[in-house]
Amino acid sequence: MFSVVKFKSDSSVQVVPSSWLNIDKNKCKYPPGPNVNIINVVKKCTAAKPAWPYLPVKFFKSSGKF
């Protein structure tokens, strides 16, 4: 499952695996650094790593398809 979120820090909108969201859907784990191919990581629903920071988000909607 995927979710559409808006990151509060820069107002960017992104599709992320729903598993990256916390239970309240107001924070999202996100891979740090510019060397991550985010589209591939998201499409594969890669599990969030413990070292990834939680970033504040506004949750919009979930979907079963990318």
C-alpha positions in Angstrom: 0.0 0.0 0.0 1.2 3.5 -0.8 0.4 6.9 0.8 0.5 10.5 -0.6 2.1 12.9 1.9 3.3 16.5 2.0 6.6 17.1 3.9 6.1 20.1 6.2 9.8 21.1 6.0 9.8 21.9 2.3 6.2 21.5 1.1 7.2 18.7 -1.3 4.6 16.0 -2.1 5.7 12.4 -2.4 4.2 8.9 -2.7 5.7 6.7 0.0 5.1 3.1 1.2 2.4 3.3 3.9 4.6 1.3 6.2 7.0 4.3 6.4 4.3 6.3 8.3 3.9 6.3 12.0 0.6 5.1 13.5 -0.8 8.7 13.7 0.2 9.3 10.0 1.9 12.6 10.9 5.5 11.5 10.6 7.2 9.5 7.9 10.5 7.6 7.8 12.6 8.8 4.8 16.0 7.7 3.5 18.6 10.4 4.0 21.0 11.6 1.4 21.1 12.5 -2.3 22.5 9.0 -3.4 19.2 7.2 -2.9 17.1 6.4 -6.0 13.9 7.2 -4.2 11.5 6.0 -7.0 13.0 2.5 -6.9 13.0 2.4 -3.1 9.4 3.4 -3.0 8.1 1.1 -5.8 9.8 -1.9 -4.2 8.2 -0.9 -0.8 11.7 -1.2 0.8 11.4 -1.5 4.6 12.4 1.6 6.4 15.7 1.3 8.2 16.0 2.2 11.9 18.5 5.0 11.1 16.2 6.8 8.7 14.8 10.0 10.4 11.1 10.6 10.9 10.0 13.7 9.1 6.8 15.6 9.9 4.2 15.2 7.1 0.6 15.9 6.2 -1.2 12.7 5.2 -3.5 12.9 2.2 -4.6 9.5 0.9 -3.6 5.8 0.7 -3.9 3.5 -2.3 -3.1 -0.1 -3.2 -1.4 1.0 -6.4 1.6 3.2 -7.1 
